[in-house]
Amino acid sequence: MAKAGCQYCDRDEAMAAVGVEVAKLSASTLYFFREQSHPGRCILASGRHLSDPMDLEEGERKSFFDDLVRAAGAIKKVFRPDKINYAAFGDKSPHLHFHLVPKYRDGFEWGDVFAMNPRLAELTEPEYAEAVEKLKRAL
């Protein structure tokens, strides 16, 4: 069930300011994060408004985590990171979502916790479109 005022449910300009939709998957939607200091960073948001993986029904939980693995596989194929960090917070945005943050040995914040939105690397609209298209093909 959607919740009014939630950027992931409303899918409005607040969500568009954070990420570009890549694809709807079986239990989630994958977004390409606009701030790209970690090339390939994405967000995977549950298709339902709930705040914790424990709130997912068993089959839905399997589908959501299958989506997570599928999304990570696409990121690895397209961006070739050395590692992907996964984070689920939800205290400020209580809609179940995971940050998929590619990390590169010689890159920004290797060996450290990632900044939520360092505002260091934004792309042009054509560059977002190109990255999204590559991710779609890799899914």
Number of C-alpha atoms within 10 A of each C-alpha: 8 13 13 10 11 16 17 25 18 13 12 12 10 13 17 16 12 17 19 20 19 24 18 15 20 13 21 23 21 27 24 26 28 22 21 20 23 24 22 26 23 28 26 30 24 29 22 17 20 18 18 15 16 9 12 19 10 11 9 18 16 13 17 24 16 16 23 25 12 15 26 24 17 19 26 18 14 18 18 16 18 13 14 20 14 14 14 16 14 14 8 6 12 14 24 22 27 19 20 25 24 26 24 18 11 8 14 14 14 15 10 8 9 17 11 8 13 10 11 9 12 13 13 9 11 9 11 19 16 12 20 20 13 17 23 15 9 15 17
